[in-house]
Amino acid sequence: MTLREMILEDFDQVLQIESESFSDPWSREGLFAFWSMKNTLFFSVEQGGEILGYCGLQYVLDEADVLSIAVRRDRRREGIGHFLLDGAMRIAREFGITKIHLEVRQGNEAAIRLYLRCGFVQDGLRKDYYSDPKEDAILMSACEENCGAV
Ligand SMILES: CC(C)(COP(=O)(O)OP(=O)(O)OC[C@H]1O[C@@H](n2cnc3c(N)ncnc32)[C@H](O)[C@@H]1OP(=O)(O)O)[C@@H](O)C(=O)NCCC(=O)NCCS
């Protein structure tokens, strides 16, 4: 299993994972638009030519937001999410990023557990942030001292 930069050839598999993971998945054009921006970093976890998971970060100066993160449905709970996010955070630090923010559906226990495991802490709540279905967002962040510390 390796973590590397996402390449265009990964898109078919990444979009498949997006569509099985989210009620409002990225279109190919949407993914391409973010992926090709100068201030984004996209990573894939690959094993034998198969994409097991991916994530995207968008940064401004020394702070970044997690745009998306997902693991193939049939490969969840194997530690791939942790391998991916922990690795992405380490690489982000090499880009001078010292703080990472994200928002997550309040009921998304798997993702919240992953973020806590990677050193994120809750620092806010946004009422009715999500639609389809309507749900509050928990705001979380990790800074350099606790990035990948656990
Ligand atoms: C969130 C997601 C990326 C986690 O990926 P994963 O590869 O299954 O995560 P890991 O196996 O590395 O597990 C990381 C931690 O989360 C916990 N966890 C994972 N899935 C869980 C679940 N369904 N319920 C409870 N805890 C869970 C693990 O036990 C582990 O915690 P621990 O180390 O304290 O035991 C994956 O569930 C996913 O793709 N979900 C759909 C997309 C999504 O919701 N993305 C986040 C949007 S904000």
The ligand as an SDF file (V2000), in Angstrom:
LIG
                    3D

 48 50  0  0  0  0  0  0  0  0999 V2000
  -14.2420    7.9390    7.1990 C   0  0  0  0  0  0  0  0  0  0  0  0
  -13.4420    6.8950    6.4220 C   0  0  0  0  0  0  0  0  0  0  0  0
  -12.5480    7.6070    5.4010 C   0  0  0  0  0  0  0  0  0  0  0  0
  -12.5770    6.0820    7.4170 C   0  0  0  0  0  0  0  0  0  0  0  0
  -11.7350    5.2320    6.6600 O   0  0  0  0  0  0  0  0  0  0  0  0
  -11.2450    3.8140    7.2270 P   0  0  0  0  0  0  0  0  0  0  0  0
  -10.1770    3.3220    6.3320 O   0  0  0  0  0  0  0  0  0  0  0  0
  -12.4090    2.9260    7.4420 O   0  0  0  0  0  0  0  0  0  0  0  0
  -10.6460    4.2470    8.6560 O   0  0  0  0  0  0  0  0  0  0  0  0
   -9.5950    3.4450    9.5380 P   0  0  0  0  0  0  0  0  0  0  0  0
   -9.7590    1.9710    9.3040 O   0  0  0  0  0  0  0  0  0  0  0  0
   -8.2410    4.0260    9.3280 O   0  0  0  0  0  0  0  0  0  0  0  0
  -10.1160    3.7840   11.0050 O   0  0  0  0  0  0  0  0  0  0  0  0
   -9.7650    4.9950   11.6350 C   0  0  0  0  0  0  0  0  0  0  0  0
  -10.4510    5.0510   12.9860 C   0  0  0  0  0  0  0  0  0  0  0  0
  -11.8640    5.1780   12.8170 O   0  0  0  0  0  0  0  0  0  0  0  0
  -12.5470    4.0920   13.4480 C   0  0  0  0  0  0  0  0  0  0  0  0
  -13.6530    3.7130   12.5960 N   0  0  0  0  0  0  0  0  0  0  0  0
  -13.6070    3.4930   11.2600 C   0  0  0  0  0  0  0  0  0  0  0  0
  -14.8330    3.1730   10.8100 N   0  0  0  0  0  0  0  0  0  0  0  0
  -15.6560    3.1840   11.9000 C   0  0  0  0  0  0  0  0  0  0  0  0
  -17.0290    2.9450   12.0840 C   0  0  0  0  0  0  0  0  0  0  0  0
  -17.8310    2.5990   11.0410 N   0  0  0  0  0  0  0  0  0  0  0  0
  -17.5500    3.0820   13.3280 N   0  0  0  0  0  0  0  0  0  0  0  0
  -16.7780    3.4180   14.3800 C   0  0  0  0  0  0  0  0  0  0  0  0
  -15.4360    3.6690   14.2650 N   0  0  0  0  0  0  0  0  0  0  0  0
  -14.9010    3.5480   13.0390 C   0  0  0  0  0  0  0  0  0  0  0  0
  -11.5270    2.9950   13.5490 C   0  0  0  0  0  0  0  0  0  0  0  0
  -11.8210    2.0850   14.5870 O   0  0  0  0  0  0  0  0  0  0  0  0
  -10.2680    3.7860   13.8160 C   0  0  0  0  0  0  0  0  0  0  0  0
  -10.2600    4.2320   15.1590 O   0  0  0  0  0  0  0  0  0  0  0  0
   -9.2690    3.6100   16.2410 P   0  0  0  0  0  0  0  0  0  0  0  0
   -7.9090    3.6590   15.6160 O   0  0  0  0  0  0  0  0  0  0  0  0
   -9.4390    4.5130   17.3910 O   0  0  0  0  0  0  0  0  0  0  0  0
   -9.7640    2.2000   16.4230 O   0  0  0  0  0  0  0  0  0  0  0  0
  -14.4070    5.8820    5.7100 C   0  0  0  0  0  0  0  0  0  0  0  0
  -15.3280    5.3770    6.6430 O   0  0  0  0  0  0  0  0  0  0  0  0
  -15.1530    6.4810    4.5510 C   0  0  0  0  0  0  0  0  0  0  0  0
  -14.6650    6.5200    3.4170 O   0  0  0  0  0  0  0  0  0  0  0  0
  -16.3990    6.9780    4.7930 N   0  0  0  0  0  0  0  0  0  0  0  0
  -17.2110    7.5610    3.7230 C   0  0  0  0  0  0  0  0  0  0  0  0
  -16.7020    8.9130    3.3210 C   0  0  0  0  0  0  0  0  0  0  0  0
  -16.7080    9.8980    4.4820 C   0  0  0  0  0  0  0  0  0  0  0  0
  -17.6060    9.9220    5.2990 O   0  0  0  0  0  0  0  0  0  0  0  0
  -15.6700   10.7640    4.5090 N   0  0  0  0  0  0  0  0  0  0  0  0
  -15.5280   11.7810    5.5210 C   0  0  0  0  0  0  0  0  0  0  0  0
  -16.2720   12.9980    5.1540 C   0  0  0  0  0  0  0  0  0  0  0  0
  -16.0880   14.2940    6.3870 S   0  0  0  0  0  0  0  0  0  0  0  0
  1  2  1  0
  2  3  1  0
  2  4  1  0
  2 36  1  0
  4  5  1  0
  5  6  1  0
  6  7  2  0
  6  8  1  0
  6  9  1  0
  9 10  1  0
 10 11  2  0
 10 12  1  0
 10 13  1  0
 13 14  1  0
 14 15  1  0
 15 16  1  0
 15 30  1  0
 16 17  1  0
 17 18  1  0
 17 28  1  0
 18 19  1  0
 18 27  1  0
 19 20  2  0
 20 21  1  0
 21 22  1  0
 21 27  2  0
 22 23  1  0
 22 24  2  0
 24 25  1  0
 25 26  2  0
 26 27  1  0
 28 29  1  0
 28 30  1  0
 30 31  1  0
 31 32  1  0
 32 33  2  0
 32 34  1  0
 32 35  1  0
 36 37  1  0
 36 38  1  0
 38 39  2  0
 38 40  1  0
 40 41  1  0
 41 42  1  0
 42 43  1  0
 43 44  2  0
 43 45  1  0
 45 46  1  0
 46 47  1  0
 47 48  1  0
M  END
$$$$
